[in-house]
Amino acid sequence: MIRTIAFANALATVAAAGSVVCAILSLLAPDFVMGIAQTWPHLLNLELIRATTSPGVGSIITGVITFAIVAWLWGYAWAWTYNRFAGPA
């Protein structure tokens, strides 16, 4: 059995940390981030939807918080569902 709250907390923490790293990289090396992102969706040109301004501090903070909340909810749901399928040992 997976401890649902511990799993959700861990996922939210890792997601928030990743979001902060991504935000910092986006501010310091936007071309690097765009280059990495461009390799993920094959046959799509992300340059066409690239932001023309850097994100503000408020936007970054809101993004980190909401991303962590969504990650926590998904982590909890995943662990809860896993425990239901795993059943008693």
N, C-alpha and C positions, 0 to 999 in steps of 0.2 A: 504494500500500500504506500502511496505517495502522500506525504503531508501537504494537503492542498494549499494552506496559507503560506507555508514555508516555500513551496514551489512558486506560487504567485509572487511572493516577495522577491525571490531570487530573480525571476524573469523581469519584473518591473525594474529592479536595480540595474541589471545588465542593459535593459532597453534604454533607461535614462542615461546611463554612462555612454552608451553608443550614440545616443542622440546628441549629447554634449560634445563628444569627439567630432561627430559629423558637422555640427554647427561651427565649431572652432576651425575645422578644415575648410568649411565653406567660406568663412571670413578671410582666412589666411591664404588659401590656395584654391580659389574657385575653379580654375581651369583643371586642376588635378582631380577635384571631385567630379566635375562634369565629364572628364575623360573616363573615370571609373564607371560612372552611371551610364555612360553611353554604351558600354560593353554589355550591359544587362538586357535591354530590350532589343533584340535582333531586328534589323530592318526598320527601326524607328529612329528619326533624327530628333534628339532631344534639344538640339540648338534652337529649334523653332519655338520651344516653350520655355527657354531659359529666362530666368528672372533678370531684369535690367538693373535692379538695385540690391544691395546686401540686406539681409534680414536685420531688423532692429532687435534690441535687447528684449523688449516686451514680447515680440513674436517668438524669439528663441525660447524664452522662459515658458510661454504658453505651450509651445510645441513639445518641450521636454516633459512638462507636467501631464499634458493630455496623452502623449505617447506612453508614458509610464502607467497611467491609469488604464489605458486600453490593454497594455501588455499584462498588467495585473489581472484584469478581468479574463483575458484569454488564458493566462496561466492557471487561474483558479478553475475555469471551465474545463480546461484540458485535464488537469489533475483529477478533478471530480469525475469526469467521464471515464478516465483511465481506471480509477478505483472501482467504478461500477462494472466495467467490463472485466477487470481482474478478479473480482469477487473474493470470497474467502480463500485463504491459502490452503 
